Amino acid sequence: MKKISTLLVAFLMIAGLTVHAQGEKPKSPPMETKGKIGAAEVVINYSSPATRDRAIYGELVEYGKVWRAGANEATTMKFSSAVKINGTKLAAGTYSFFVIPKEEGSWEIIFNKEAKQWGAYKLDRSKDALVSESETSKIDKVENLTYVIEGNHIHLDWDTTSLSIKVD
C-alpha cells in the first residue's frame, strides 16, 4: 500500500507540473505574417520577443553582429515566386532571415538558403542567397517584435526602430 501511495503522489506531482508548464505563455510566442507583394505570396514565421523594459538595439541585440531577427529559431521568409529585394533578384523559396544592425546608417539584411536553423549560432554565410542593405527609421515604441507587410515593403518593427525592406 505504501508503494501505491508513493507512486500516486509522484504521479500527481508530475501531472501538476506538466499542467502548470503548459499554462504558461512563452516569452517569445511564435507568430506568422502573411501577405501578397505583386504576384508573390509572402509568409514570415518568427518568434516575437517583448522589450520588457530592456534596452534593445546596441545591448540585447548587439550592433555589428548577426541577429536572427526574432527569438528562438531563425526567422523564415517564404516567397511563392521570384522577387527583387532592394533591387536584387531572389528566387522563389523559403529562406532564413538575419540582420546585422548598425548604430548609424542602413542595416545589412541576409537571406540564407538554410531555412531551418536555431538562432544565428551556426549560420553558414556560404549559403547566403542574398545580402543587401535596408534603411531604418524611428517609430513610436512597439513592445513586441512585429513583421508587417505594407504595400511593397516588409517592415520589422521593434522598440523604436523600423527596418524597411523593399520587395518588387
N, C-alpha and C positions, 0 to 999 in steps of 0.2 A: 504494500500500500504506500509505503514511503517513497518508493521509486516512481510510482504513478503520480504522486503529489508533486515530486520534484520535476518530473517531465512536464506536467501540466503547467506549473509555474514558469518553467523555462519557455515553453511554447507561448504562453500568454505574454511574456516579456518581449520575445522576438516579434510576435504579431503586433504588439503595441508600438514597438519601434518602427516597424515597417509602415504601419498606418500613419504614424507621425511624420516619417520622412516623405511619404507620398503626398501629404497635405501641404508641404512647404512649397512655395513658389520659387522657381530658380531665380537667382540674382541677375542672370543674363538670359532671359527667355528666348527660345528660337522664334524667329519671325520670317515672314515671306512677303515680298513686294512683287506685284505683277503689273505689267502694263504693255503697251504697244508703242513702238517708235518706228515710224514708217511702216514697212512690211514686217518688221521683226517683232515677235513676241519676246518679251524680256521677263525673266524670273530671277529674283535676287533672294538668296537664302542666307541668313546671318543670325547671330546671337546679339541681342540688344542690351548692352550694359547700361547702367544708370550712372550719372555723375556722383550721386550720393555725397555731395559737398566735397568732392575731391578736385584737385587741380588736374585737368585732363592733359591738354597738349603741352609738351615740354616736361612733364613729370610722369604721369601714369603712362601716357603714350609719348615716348621719347622722340625728340627731333633727330633726324638723320638716321633713324633705324627702321627697318622693315616692320610694318604693323599689319596684322591680319584683317584690319578694317571692320572689326567687330570683336566678339569674345569667343572663347572655346574653339570650335573648328574654324578653319579659314572660311571667310565669306565666299560664296559662289555666285557667279552671274552666268545665266544661260540665255543665249540668243538663238532664235529659231532660224534665222537667216543671217547672211553676212552683213556686217555693219561697218561704219567708219567711226572710230573713237578718236576724237580730236583731229580728224582728217586722215587717220591711218587705218587701213583696212584690217578687219578682224573677221576670220571665218566663223560661220555658224558653229555653235558648240557650247559646252559648259566649261567655265574657267574658274580657278580660284582667283580671288581679287585681293591685292595688297596695296598698301600706301606707304610712302616714305614722307612723313610730314617734315616741313621745314619751318624754322622760326619766321622767315620772311620769304615772300615770293611764292611761286607756284609749287605744288607738291607733285612728286613722282607717283604715278599710278602703274600698277603691274597686273597684267592678265597672264596667268600661268596655266599651262596645259594640264597640270596635275591637279584635278579638281578636288579630290578627297585628301585633305591634309589637316593635321591638328595644329592650329596656330600657324606661326611662321618659322618654327624651330628647325624644320628640315627643308626649307624652301630651296629648290634646285633652280638657280637662275638660268641654267642652260635650257630649261623648259619654258622660259618666258615666251609667250606668243606675241605680246605687245607691251611696250613700255612707252609712256607718254608723260606729259606734264599737264596738270589741271589747276585752274585758279581756285582760290578760296575767297570767301567773303565773310564779314561779321554778320551775325544774325542774333535775334533775341534768343535767350537761353532755351535749349532743348534738353530736358532731363535724360531721356533715353535715346541712345543712338538710333537713328531712323534713316532708311533709304526712301527717297521719293522719286517717282518718275513723273516729270512735268515737261510737256512739250517734247523737244528733242534733247532733253538733259536728264541725267541721273544725278541726284543730289544726295550726298552723305551729310546729314545734319547731326551734330552733337555738340553739346555745351554751347558756345557762342560762335561756332565755326561751321560754315557750309562749304563742302568741296563739290564743285560742279564739273561734270563730265559731259562733253558734247557728244551726242550719238546721232549719226545720219545713216 
